[in-house]
Amino acid sequence: MLVLIWCVGCEPSGETVEPEVVLEHDGAWHDLYWTDNDEIIAVGGQSWYRGDVAWSDDGGASWRVDSVTSKAMYGVAVRGSDRIAVGIDGQLMQGENGIEWRKWRVPYWRVLLDVGLHPEEDYFIAVGGKRFKNGVIQVVSLPDFKVVLYDTLENGLEAVHHVAGDRWVAAGYGRVLTSEDGGLHWQQQIPAQAYFTTLYFESSGKGWMASQYGGLWRSDNGGQQWIELRAPKTTFSTRGFRDLTRDEEGVLWLAGDQGTLAYSKNEGKDLHFLMIKGEPDIRALVVKNNQILLATRSGELLRLPYPEDL
């Protein structure tokens, strides 16, 4: 039985929830992807020493872990048979069935933190940087991995997400960027003074963006304007959101630092918090098949049952 801790508009506190540990590892996990055929891929590693992939083809019942490159990977995207991962030193990795991975050498060495595949066209966009510096955007064609665009900016980017057509949104340290032409040109906006860490969009153009210190915004028009739902709380707060998604029931989920897990049944207007036992720093989550799967910086993959009242 999953115990819920109700807390609307406040910092998480109270009784904790104990998840099932489905995988323990000696490196961090940074991103997750769960396909419709029950394949799950987690990517991570140990910073400058090793890049790791955890792979399951049975919905997480069993796992295989391999070190596939020399530096950590931070983002993964899947479309059909295409699997792309990115990481430190501008690594671009191409995977087959989550097991065999090939590194494509490109002459750019900045840290890449997130990647998105266009759902129909043969290209992907990767972004990265180091917080307030060394921002980078790359547009790469498939299957030849030709770099169509490489651009830098002052501040780092943490997230990129496809919206519809050739419209994309990217976000990071104090900036949100939008593109209408597949990433060839970008327009910049500053919706709030915040360190934006994660994005999620639906094809309708409705999307959400979250930040360090627990800020949350919603857009109803593909990222052109943003509505603040929850202001970042910078005073005496180290809790921040690192990933968000919306499940098949329309419930919005957010996860982040110090065991923070939250959900909303009204598109982010009210957040209801859970606290994970041990307060691990959560870096990614997926919600599928009545399960919540969490990837942690300390190397665990954690599983929770879907709350009964949802």
Contacts in CASP RR format, 6 or more apart in sequence:
PFRMAT RR
TARGET T0000
AUTHOR 0000-0000-0000
METHOD contacts of the structure
MODEL  1
MLVLIWCVGCEPSGETVEPEVVLEHDGAWHDLYWTDNDEIIAVGGQSWYR
GDVAWSDDGGASWRVDSVTSKAMYGVAVRGSDRIAVGIDGQLMQGENGIE
WRKWRVPYWRVLLDVGLHPEEDYFIAVGGKRFKNGVIQVVSLPDFKVVLY
DTLENGLEAVHHVAGDRWVAAGYGRVLTSEDGGLHWQQQIPAQAYFTTLY
FESSGKGWMASQYGGLWRSDNGGQQWIELRAPKTTFSTRGFRDLTRDEEG
VLWLAGDQGTLAYSKNEGKDLHFLMIKGEPDIRALVVKNNQILLATRSGE
LLRLPYPEDL
1 308 0 8 1.000
2 17 0 8 1.000
2 274 0 8 1.000
2 304 0 8 1.000
2 305 0 8 1.000
2 306 0 8 1.000
2 307 0 8 1.000
2 308 0 8 1.000
3 15 0 8 1.000
3 17 0 8 1.000
4 272 0 8 1.000
4 274 0 8 1.000
4 307 0 8 1.000
4 309 0 8 1.000
5 12 0 8 1.000
5 13 0 8 1.000
5 14 0 8 1.000
5 15 0 8 1.000
5 16 0 8 1.000
5 17 0 8 1.000
5 272 0 8 1.000
5 273 0 8 1.000
5 274 0 8 1.000
5 275 0 8 1.000
6 272 0 8 1.000
6 273 0 8 1.000
7 13 0 8 1.000
7 271 0 8 1.000
7 272 0 8 1.000
7 273 0 8 1.000
8 270 0 8 1.000
8 271 0 8 1.000
8 272 0 8 1.000
9 230 0 8 1.000
9 270 0 8 1.000
9 271 0 8 1.000
11 233 0 8 1.000
11 237 0 8 1.000
11 239 0 8 1.000
12 239 0 8 1.000
12 259 0 8 1.000
12 260 0 8 1.000
12 262 0 8 1.000
12 273 0 8 1.000
12 274 0 8 1.000
12 275 0 8 1.000
13 275 0 8 1.000
14 275 0 8 1.000
15 275 0 8 1.000
16 275 0 8 1.000
16 276 0 8 1.000
16 277 0 8 1.000
16 278 0 8 1.000
16 279 0 8 1.000
17 261 0 8 1.000
17 274 0 8 1.000
17 275 0 8 1.000
17 276 0 8 1.000
17 277 0 8 1.000
17 304 0 8 1.000
18 277 0 8 1.000
19 276 0 8 1.000
19 277 0 8 1.000
19 294 0 8 1.000
19 302 0 8 1.000
19 303 0 8 1.000
19 304 0 8 1.000
20 302 0 8 1.000
20 303 0 8 1.000
20 304 0 8 1.000
21 300 0 8 1.000
21 301 0 8 1.000
21 302 0 8 1.000
22 60 0 8 1.000
22 63 0 8 1.000
22 293 0 8 1.000
22 301 0 8 1.000
22 302 0 8 1.000
22 303 0 8 1.000
23 42 0 8 1.000
23 54 0 8 1.000
23 63 0 8 1.000
23 65 0 8 1.000
23 299 0 8 1.000
23 300 0 8 1.000
23 301 0 8 1.000
24 299 0 8 1.000
24 300 0 8 1.000
25 52 0 8 1.000
25 54 0 8 1.000
25 65 0 8 1.000
25 299 0 8 1.000
25 300 0 8 1.000
25 301 0 8 1.000
26 46 0 8 1.000
26 299 0 8 1.000
27 44 0 8 1.000
27 45 0 8 1.000
27 46 0 8 1.000
27 50 0 8 1.000
27 52 0 8 1.000
27 299 0 8 1.000
28 44 0 8 1.000
28 45 0 8 1.000
28 46 0 8 1.000
28 72 0 8 1.000
28 283 0 8 1.000
28 296 0 8 1.000
28 297 0 8 1.000
28 298 0 8 1.000
28 299 0 8 1.000
29 42 0 8 1.000
29 43 0 8 1.000
29 44 0 8 1.000
29 45 0 8 1.000
29 54 0 8 1.000
29 283 0 8 1.000
29 284 0 8 1.000
29 295 0 8 1.000
29 296 0 8 1.000
29 297 0 8 1.000
29 299 0 8 1.000
29 300 0 8 1.000
29 301 0 8 1.000
30 43 0 8 1.000
30 44 0 8 1.000
30 45 0 8 1.000
30 72 0 8 1.000
30 73 0 8 1.000
30 74 0 8 1.000
30 75 0 8 1.000
30 283 0 8 1.000
30 284 0 8 1.000
30 295 0 8 1.000
30 297 0 8 1.000
31 42 0 8 1.000
31 43 0 8 1.000
31 44 0 8 1.000
31 73 0 8 1.000
31 74 0 8 1.000
31 75 0 8 1.000
31 76 0 8 1.000
31 85 0 8 1.000
31 114 0 8 1.000
31 283 0 8 1.000
31 284 0 8 1.000
31 295 0 8 1.000
32 40 0 8 1.000
32 41 0 8 1.000
32 42 0 8 1.000
32 76 0 8 1.000
32 284 0 8 1.000
32 285 0 8 1.000
32 286 0 8 1.000
32 293 0 8 1.000
32 295 0 8 1.000
33 40 0 8 1.000
33 41 0 8 1.000
33 76 0 8 1.000
33 77 0 8 1.000
33 78 0 8 1.000
33 286 0 8 1.000
34 40 0 8 1.000
34 59 0 8 1.000
34 286 0 8 1.000
34 288 0 8 1.000
34 293 0 8 1.000
35 78 0 8 1.000
35 80 0 8 1.000
38 56 0 8 1.000
38 57 0 8 1.000
38 58 0 8 1.000
38 59 0 8 1.000
38 60 0 8 1.000
38 289 0 8 1.000
39 55 0 8 1.000
39 56 0 8 1.000
39 57 0 8 1.000
39 59 0 8 1.000
39 78 0 8 1.000
39 97 0 8 1.000
39 98 0 8 1.000
40 54 0 8 1.000
40 55 0 8 1.000
40 56 0 8 1.000
40 59 0 8 1.000
40 60 0 8 1.000
40 286 0 8 1.000
40 293 0 8 1.000
41 53 0 8 1.000
41 54 0 8 1.000
41 55 0 8 1.000
41 76 0 8 1.000
41 78 0 8 1.000
41 83 0 8 1.000
41 98 0 8 1.000
42 53 0 8 1.000
42 54 0 8 1.000
42 55 0 8 1.000
42 76 0 8 1.000
42 284 0 8 1.000
42 295 0 8 1.000
42 301 0 8 1.000
43 51 0 8 1.000
43 52 0 8 1.000
43 53 0 8 1.000
43 54 0 8 1.000
43 73 0 8 1.000
43 74 0 8 1.000
43 75 0 8 1.000
43 76 0 8 1.000
43 85 0 8 1.000
44 51 0 8 1.000
44 52 0 8 1.000
44 53 0 8 1.000
44 72 0 8 1.000
44 73 0 8 1.000
44 74 0 8 1.000
45 51 0 8 1.000
45 52 0 8 1.000
45 67 0 8 1.000
45 72 0 8 1.000
45 73 0 8 1.000
46 52 0 8 1.000
46 72 0 8 1.000
47 71 0 8 1.000
47 72 0 8 1.000
47 88 0 8 1.000
48 71 0 8 1.000
48 72 0 8 1.000
48 88 0 8 1.000
49 70 0 8 1.000
49 71 0 8 1.000
49 72 0 8 1.000
50 67 0 8 1.000
50 69 0 8 1.000
50 70 0 8 1.000
50 71 0 8 1.000
50 72 0 8 1.000
51 67 0 8 1.000
51 68 0 8 1.000
51 69 0 8 1.000
51 70 0 8 1.000
51 71 0 8 1.000
51 72 0 8 1.000
51 73 0 8 1.000
52 65 0 8 1.000
52 66 0 8 1.000
52 67 0 8 1.000
52 68 0 8 1.000
52 72 0 8 1.000
52 73 0 8 1.000
53 65 0 8 1.000
53 66 0 8 1.000
53 68 0 8 1.000
53 73 0 8 1.000
53 85 0 8 1.000
53 98 0 8 1.000
53 99 0 8 1.000
53 101 0 8 1.000
54 63 0 8 1.000
54 64 0 8 1.000
54 65 0 8 1.000
54 301 0 8 1.000
55 63 0 8 1.000
55 64 0 8 1.000
55 65 0 8 1.000
55 66 0 8 1.000
55 97 0 8 1.000
55 98 0 8 1.000
55 99 0 8 1.000
56 62 0 8 1.000
56 63 0 8 1.000
56 64 0 8 1.000
57 97 0 8 1.000
59 289 0 8 1.000
60 293 0 8 1.000
60 303 0 8 1.000
63 301 0 8 1.000
64 99 0 8 1.000
66 99 0 8 1.000
68 93 0 8 1.000
68 101 0 8 1.000
69 91 0 8 1.000
69 93 0 8 1.000
69 101 0 8 1.000
69 103 0 8 1.000
71 87 0 8 1.000
71 88 0 8 1.000
71 89 0 8 1.000
71 91 0 8 1.000
72 87 0 8 1.000
72 88 0 8 1.000
73 85 0 8 1.000
73 86 0 8 1.000
73 87 0 8 1.000
73 88 0 8 1.000
73 91 0 8 1.000
73 93 0 8 1.000
74 86 0 8 1.000
74 87 0 8 1.000
74 88 0 8 1.000
74 111 0 8 1.000
74 112 0 8 1.000
74 113 0 8 1.000
74 114 0 8 1.000
75 85 0 8 1.000
75 86 0 8 1.000
75 87 0 8 1.000
75 112 0 8 1.000
75 113 0 8 1.000
75 114 0 8 1.000
75 115 0 8 1.000
76 83 0 8 1.000
76 84 0 8 1.000
76 85 0 8 1.000
76 86 0 8 1.000
76 115 0 8 1.000
77 83 0 8 1.000
77 84 0 8 1.000
77 85 0 8 1.000
77 115 0 8 1.000
77 116 0 8 1.000
77 117 0 8 1.000
77 124 0 8 1.000
78 84 0 8 1.000
78 117 0 8 1.000
79 117 0 8 1.000
79 118 0 8 1.000
79 119 0 8 1.000
81 96 0 8 1.000
82 94 0 8 1.000
82 117 0 8 1.000
82 142 0 8 1.000
83 94 0 8 1.000
83 95 0 8 1.000
83 96 0 8 1.000
83 98 0 8 1.000
84 92 0 8 1.000
84 93 0 8 1.000
84 94 0 8 1.000
84 95 0 8 1.000
84 115 0 8 1.000
84 116 0 8 1.000
84 117 0 8 1.000
84 124 0 8 1.000
85 91 0 8 1.000
85 92 0 8 1.000
85 93 0 8 1.000
85 95 0 8 1.000
85 101 0 8 1.000
85 115 0 8 1.000
86 92 0 8 1.000
86 93 0 8 1.000
86 112 0 8 1.000
86 113 0 8 1.000
86 114 0 8 1.000
86 115 0 8 1.000
86 126 0 8 1.000
87 93 0 8 1.000
87 111 0 8 1.000
87 112 0 8 1.000
87 113 0 8 1.000
88 111 0 8 1.000
88 112 0 8 1.000
89 109 0 8 1.000
89 111 0 8 1.000
90 106 0 8 1.000
90 108 0 8 1.000
90 109 0 8 1.000
90 110 0 8 1.000
90 111 0 8 1.000
90 112 0 8 1.000
90 126 0 8 1.000
91 103 0 8 1.000
91 112 0 8 1.000
92 103 0 8 1.000
92 104 0 8 1.000
92 106 0 8 1.000
92 112 0 8 1.000
92 126 0 8 1.000
92 140 0 8 1.000
92 145 0 8 1.000
93 101 0 8 1.000
93 102 0 8 1.000
93 103 0 8 1.000
93 104 0 8 1.000
94 101 0 8 1.000
94 102 0 8 1.000
94 104 0 8 1.000
94 145 0 8 1.000
95 101 0 8 1.000
95 102 0 8 1.000
104 145 0 8 1.000
106 138 0 8 1.000
106 145 0 8 1.000
106 147 0 8 1.000
108 136 0 8 1.000
108 138 0 8 1.000
108 147 0 8 1.000
108 150 0 8 1.000
110 128 0 8 1.000
110 129 0 8 1.000
110 134 0 8 1.000
110 135 0 8 1.000
110 136 0 8 1.000
110 152 0 8 1.000
111 128 0 8 1.000
111 129 0 8 1.000
111 130 0 8 1.000
111 134 0 8 1.000
111 136 0 8 1.000
112 126 0 8 1.000
112 127 0 8 1.000
112 128 0 8 1.000
112 129 0 8 1.000
112 136 0 8 1.000
112 138 0 8 1.000
113 127 0 8 1.000
113 128 0 8 1.000
113 129 0 8 1.000
113 157 0 8 1.000
113 158 0 8 1.000
113 159 0 8 1.000
114 126 0 8 1.000
114 127 0 8 1.000
114 128 0 8 1.000
114 157 0 8 1.000
114 158 0 8 1.000
114 159 0 8 1.000
114 160 0 8 1.000
115 124 0 8 1.000
115 125 0 8 1.000
115 126 0 8 1.000
115 127 0 8 1.000
115 160 0 8 1.000
116 124 0 8 1.000
116 125 0 8 1.000
116 126 0 8 1.000
116 160 0 8 1.000
116 161 0 8 1.000
116 162 0 8 1.000
117 124 0 8 1.000
117 162 0 8 1.000
118 124 0 8 1.000
118 125 0 8 1.000
118 162 0 8 1.000
118 165 0 8 1.000
118 166 0 8 1.000
118 182 0 8 1.000
119 162 0 8 1.000
121 166 0 8 1.000
122 141 0 8 1.000
122 142 0 8 1.000
122 143 0 8 1.000
123 139 0 8 1.000
123 140 0 8 1.000
123 141 0 8 1.000
123 142 0 8 1.000
123 148 0 8 1.000
123 182 0 8 1.000
124 139 0 8 1.000
124 140 0 8 1.000
124 142 0 8 1.000
125 137 0 8 1.000
125 138 0 8 1.000
125 139 0 8 1.000
125 140 0 8 1.000
125 160 0 8 1.000
125 162 0 8 1.000
125 168 0 8 1.000
125 170 0 8 1.000
125 182 0 8 1.000
125 183 0 8 1.000
126 136 0 8 1.000
126 137 0 8 1.000
126 138 0 8 1.000
126 140 0 8 1.000
126 160 0 8 1.000
127 135 0 8 1.000
127 136 0 8 1.000
127 137 0 8 1.000
127 138 0 8 1.000
127 156 0 8 1.000
127 157 0 8 1.000
127 158 0 8 1.000
127 159 0 8 1.000
127 160 0 8 1.000
127 170 0 8 1.000
128 134 0 8 1.000
128 135 0 8 1.000
128 136 0 8 1.000
128 137 0 8 1.000
128 156 0 8 1.000
128 157 0 8 1.000
128 158 0 8 1.000
129 135 0 8 1.000
129 136 0 8 1.000
129 156 0 8 1.000
129 157 0 8 1.000
130 156 0 8 1.000
131 155 0 8 1.000
131 156 0 8 1.000
131 173 0 8 1.000
131 195 0 8 1.000
132 155 0 8 1.000
132 156 0 8 1.000
132 173 0 8 1.000
133 154 0 8 1.000
133 155 0 8 1.000
133 156 0 8 1.000
134 152 0 8 1.000
134 156 0 8 1.000
135 152 0 8 1.000
135 153 0 8 1.000
135 154 0 8 1.000
135 155 0 8 1.000
135 156 0 8 1.000
135 157 0 8 1.000
136 150 0 8 1.000
136 151 0 8 1.000
136 152 0 8 1.000
136 153 0 8 1.000
136 156 0 8 1.000
136 157 0 8 1.000
137 149 0 8 1.000
137 150 0 8 1.000
137 151 0 8 1.000
137 152 0 8 1.000
137 153 0 8 1.000
137 157 0 8 1.000
137 160 0 8 1.000
137 170 0 8 1.000
137 177 0 8 1.000
137 183 0 8 1.000
137 186 0 8 1.000
138 147 0 8 1.000
138 149 0 8 1.000
138 150 0 8 1.000
138 151 0 8 1.000
139 147 0 8 1.000
139 148 0 8 1.000
139 149 0 8 1.000
139 182 0 8 1.000
139 183 0 8 1.000
139 184 0 8 1.000
140 146 0 8 1.000
140 147 0 8 1.000
140 148 0 8 1.000
141 148 0 8 1.000
148 184 0 8 1.000
149 183 0 8 1.000
149 184 0 8 1.000
151 186 0 8 1.000
153 175 0 8 1.000
155 172 0 8 1.000
155 173 0 8 1.000
155 174 0 8 1.000
155 175 0 8 1.000
156 172 0 8 1.000
156 173 0 8 1.000
157 170 0 8 1.000
157 171 0 8 1.000
157 172 0 8 1.000
157 173 0 8 1.000
157 175 0 8 1.000
157 177 0 8 1.000
158 171 0 8 1.000
158 172 0 8 1.000
158 173 0 8 1.000
158 195 0 8 1.000
158 196 0 8 1.000
158 197 0 8 1.000
158 198 0 8 1.000
159 170 0 8 1.000
159 171 0 8 1.000
159 172 0 8 1.000
159 196 0 8 1.000
159 197 0 8 1.000
159 198 0 8 1.000
159 199 0 8 1.000
159 209 0 8 1.000
160 168 0 8 1.000
160 169 0 8 1.000
160 170 0 8 1.000
160 171 0 8 1.000
160 199 0 8 1.000
161 168 0 8 1.000
161 169 0 8 1.000
161 170 0 8 1.000
161 199 0 8 1.000
161 200 0 8 1.000
161 201 0 8 1.000
162 168 0 8 1.000
162 201 0 8 1.000
163 169 0 8 1.000
163 201 0 8 1.000
163 203 0 8 1.000
163 205 0 8 1.000
163 222 0 8 1.000
163 223 0 8 1.000
164 203 0 8 1.000
164 204 0 8 1.000
164 205 0 8 1.000
164 222 0 8 1.000
166 179 0 8 1.000
166 180 0 8 1.000
166 181 0 8 1.000
166 182 0 8 1.000
166 183 0 8 1.000
167 178 0 8 1.000
167 179 0 8 1.000
167 180 0 8 1.000
167 182 0 8 1.000
167 222 0 8 1.000
168 178 0 8 1.000
168 179 0 8 1.000
168 182 0 8 1.000
168 183 0 8 1.000
169 176 0 8 1.000
169 177 0 8 1.000
169 178 0 8 1.000
169 179 0 8 1.000
169 199 0 8 1.000
169 201 0 8 1.000
169 222 0 8 1.000
169 223 0 8 1.000
170 176 0 8 1.000
170 177 0 8 1.000
170 178 0 8 1.000
170 179 0 8 1.000
170 186 0 8 1.000
170 199 0 8 1.000
171 177 0 8 1.000
171 196 0 8 1.000
171 197 0 8 1.000
171 198 0 8 1.000
171 199 0 8 1.000
171 209 0 8 1.000
172 195 0 8 1.000
172 196 0 8 1.000
172 197 0 8 1.000
173 195 0 8 1.000
173 196 0 8 1.000
174 190 0 8 1.000
174 192 0 8 1.000
174 193 0 8 1.000
174 194 0 8 1.000
174 195 0 8 1.000
174 196 0 8 1.000
175 188 0 8 1.000
175 189 0 8 1.000
175 190 0 8 1.000
175 196 0 8 1.000
176 188 0 8 1.000
176 189 0 8 1.000
176 190 0 8 1.000
176 191 0 8 1.000
176 196 0 8 1.000
176 209 0 8 1.000
176 223 0 8 1.000
176 226 0 8 1.000
177 186 0 8 1.000
177 187 0 8 1.000
177 188 0 8 1.000
177 189 0 8 1.000
178 186 0 8 1.000
178 187 0 8 1.000
178 189 0 8 1.000
178 222 0 8 1.000
178 223 0 8 1.000
178 224 0 8 1.000
179 185 0 8 1.000
179 186 0 8 1.000
179 187 0 8 1.000
191 217 0 8 1.000
191 225 0 8 1.000
191 226 0 8 1.000
191 228 0 8 1.000
192 211 0 8 1.000
192 217 0 8 1.000
192 226 0 8 1.000
192 228 0 8 1.000
192 232 0 8 1.000
194 211 0 8 1.000
194 212 0 8 1.000
194 213 0 8 1.000
194 215 0 8 1.000
194 232 0 8 1.000
195 211 0 8 1.000
195 212 0 8 1.000
195 213 0 8 1.000
195 232 0 8 1.000
196 209 0 8 1.000
196 210 0 8 1.000
196 211 0 8 1.000
197 210 0 8 1.000
197 211 0 8 1.000
197 212 0 8 1.000
197 240 0 8 1.000
197 241 0 8 1.000
197 242 0 8 1.000
198 209 0 8 1.000
198 210 0 8 1.000
198 241 0 8 1.000
198 242 0 8 1.000
198 243 0 8 1.000
198 244 0 8 1.000
198 254 0 8 1.000
199 207 0 8 1.000
199 208 0 8 1.000
199 209 0 8 1.000
199 244 0 8 1.000
200 207 0 8 1.000
200 208 0 8 1.000
200 209 0 8 1.000
200 244 0 8 1.000
200 245 0 8 1.000
200 246 0 8 1.000
201 207 0 8 1.000
201 208 0 8 1.000
201 219 0 8 1.000
201 222 0 8 1.000
201 223 0 8 1.000
202 246 0 8 1.000
205 219 0 8 1.000
205 220 0 8 1.000
205 221 0 8 1.000
205 222 0 8 1.000
205 223 0 8 1.000
206 218 0 8 1.000
206 219 0 8 1.000
206 220 0 8 1.000
206 222 0 8 1.000
206 267 0 8 1.000
207 218 0 8 1.000
207 219 0 8 1.000
207 220 0 8 1.000
207 222 0 8 1.000
207 223 0 8 1.000
208 216 0 8 1.000
208 217 0 8 1.000
208 218 0 8 1.000
208 219 0 8 1.000
208 244 0 8 1.000
208 246 0 8 1.000
208 252 0 8 1.000
208 268 0 8 1.000
209 216 0 8 1.000
209 217 0 8 1.000
209 218 0 8 1.000
209 219 0 8 1.000
209 226 0 8 1.000
210 216 0 8 1.000
210 217 0 8 1.000
210 240 0 8 1.000
210 241 0 8 1.000
210 244 0 8 1.000
210 254 0 8 1.000
211 232 0 8 1.000
211 240 0 8 1.000
211 241 0 8 1.000
212 232 0 8 1.000
212 240 0 8 1.000
212 241 0 8 1.000
213 232 0 8 1.000
213 233 0 8 1.000
213 234 0 8 1.000
213 237 0 8 1.000
213 239 0 8 1.000
213 240 0 8 1.000
214 230 0 8 1.000
214 232 0 8 1.000
214 233 0 8 1.000
214 237 0 8 1.000
214 239 0 8 1.000
214 240 0 8 1.000
214 241 0 8 1.000
215 228 0 8 1.000
215 229 0 8 1.000
215 230 0 8 1.000
215 231 0 8 1.000
215 232 0 8 1.000
215 233 0 8 1.000
215 240 0 8 1.000
215 241 0 8 1.000
216 228 0 8 1.000
216 229 0 8 1.000
216 230 0 8 1.000
216 241 0 8 1.000
216 254 0 8 1.000
216 268 0 8 1.000
216 271 0 8 1.000
217 226 0 8 1.000
217 227 0 8 1.000
217 228 0 8 1.000
217 229 0 8 1.000
218 226 0 8 1.000
218 227 0 8 1.000
218 229 0 8 1.000
218 267 0 8 1.000
218 268 0 8 1.000
219 225 0 8 1.000
219 226 0 8 1.000
219 227 0 8 1.000
220 227 0 8 1.000
229 268 0 8 1.000
229 269 0 8 1.000
230 268 0 8 1.000
230 271 0 8 1.000
238 257 0 8 1.000
238 258 0 8 1.000
239 256 0 8 1.000
239 257 0 8 1.000
239 258 0 8 1.000
239 260 0 8 1.000
240 256 0 8 1.000
240 257 0 8 1.000
240 260 0 8 1.000
241 254 0 8 1.000
241 255 0 8 1.000
241 256 0 8 1.000
241 260 0 8 1.000
242 255 0 8 1.000
242 256 0 8 1.000
242 257 0 8 1.000
242 281 0 8 1.000
242 282 0 8 1.000
242 283 0 8 1.000
242 284 0 8 1.000
243 254 0 8 1.000
243 255 0 8 1.000
243 256 0 8 1.000
243 282 0 8 1.000
243 283 0 8 1.000
243 284 0 8 1.000
243 285 0 8 1.000
244 252 0 8 1.000
244 253 0 8 1.000
244 254 0 8 1.000
244 255 0 8 1.000
244 285 0 8 1.000
245 252 0 8 1.000
245 253 0 8 1.000
245 285 0 8 1.000
245 286 0 8 1.000
245 287 0 8 1.000
246 252 0 8 1.000
246 253 0 8 1.000
247 253 0 8 1.000
247 287 0 8 1.000
247 288 0 8 1.000
248 288 0 8 1.000
249 310 0 8 1.000
251 263 0 8 1.000
251 264 0 8 1.000
251 265 0 8 1.000
251 287 0 8 1.000
251 310 0 8 1.000
252 263 0 8 1.000
252 264 0 8 1.000
252 267 0 8 1.000
252 268 0 8 1.000
253 261 0 8 1.000
253 262 0 8 1.000
253 263 0 8 1.000
253 285 0 8 1.000
253 287 0 8 1.000
253 292 0 8 1.000
254 260 0 8 1.000
254 261 0 8 1.000
254 262 0 8 1.000
254 263 0 8 1.000
254 264 0 8 1.000
254 271 0 8 1.000
255 261 0 8 1.000
255 262 0 8 1.000
255 282 0 8 1.000
255 284 0 8 1.000
255 285 0 8 1.000
255 294 0 8 1.000
256 281 0 8 1.000
256 282 0 8 1.000
256 283 0 8 1.000
257 281 0 8 1.000
257 282 0 8 1.000
258 279 0 8 1.000
258 281 0 8 1.000
259 275 0 8 1.000
259 276 0 8 1.000
259 278 0 8 1.000
259 279 0 8 1.000
259 280 0 8 1.000
259 281 0 8 1.000
259 282 0 8 1.000
260 273 0 8 1.000
260 275 0 8 1.000
260 276 0 8 1.000
260 282 0 8 1.000
261 273 0 8 1.000
261 274 0 8 1.000
261 275 0 8 1.000
261 276 0 8 1.000
261 282 0 8 1.000
261 285 0 8 1.000
261 292 0 8 1.000
261 294 0 8 1.000
261 304 0 8 1.000
262 271 0 8 1.000
262 272 0 8 1.000
262 273 0 8 1.000
262 274 0 8 1.000
263 271 0 8 1.000
263 272 0 8 1.000
263 274 0 8 1.000
263 307 0 8 1.000
263 310 0 8 1.000
264 270 0 8 1.000
264 271 0 8 1.000
264 272 0 8 1.000
265 272 0 8 1.000
265 310 0 8 1.000
274 304 0 8 1.000
276 282 0 8 1.000
276 294 0 8 1.000
276 302 0 8 1.000
280 294 0 8 1.000
280 296 0 8 1.000
280 297 0 8 1.000
280 298 0 8 1.000
280 300 0 8 1.000
280 302 0 8 1.000
281 296 0 8 1.000
281 297 0 8 1.000
281 298 0 8 1.000
282 294 0 8 1.000
282 295 0 8 1.000
282 296 0 8 1.000
282 297 0 8 1.000
283 295 0 8 1.000
283 296 0 8 1.000
283 297 0 8 1.000
284 294 0 8 1.000
284 295 0 8 1.000
285 292 0 8 1.000
285 293 0 8 1.000
285 294 0 8 1.000
285 295 0 8 1.000
286 292 0 8 1.000
286 293 0 8 1.000
287 293 0 8 1.000
287 306 0 8 1.000
290 305 0 8 1.000
290 306 0 8 1.000
291 303 0 8 1.000
291 304 0 8 1.000
291 305 0 8 1.000
291 306 0 8 1.000
292 303 0 8 1.000
292 304 0 8 1.000
292 305 0 8 1.000
292 306 0 8 1.000
293 301 0 8 1.000
293 302 0 8 1.000
293 303 0 8 1.000
294 301 0 8 1.000
294 302 0 8 1.000
294 303 0 8 1.000
294 304 0 8 1.000
295 301 0 8 1.000
296 302 0 8 1.000
END
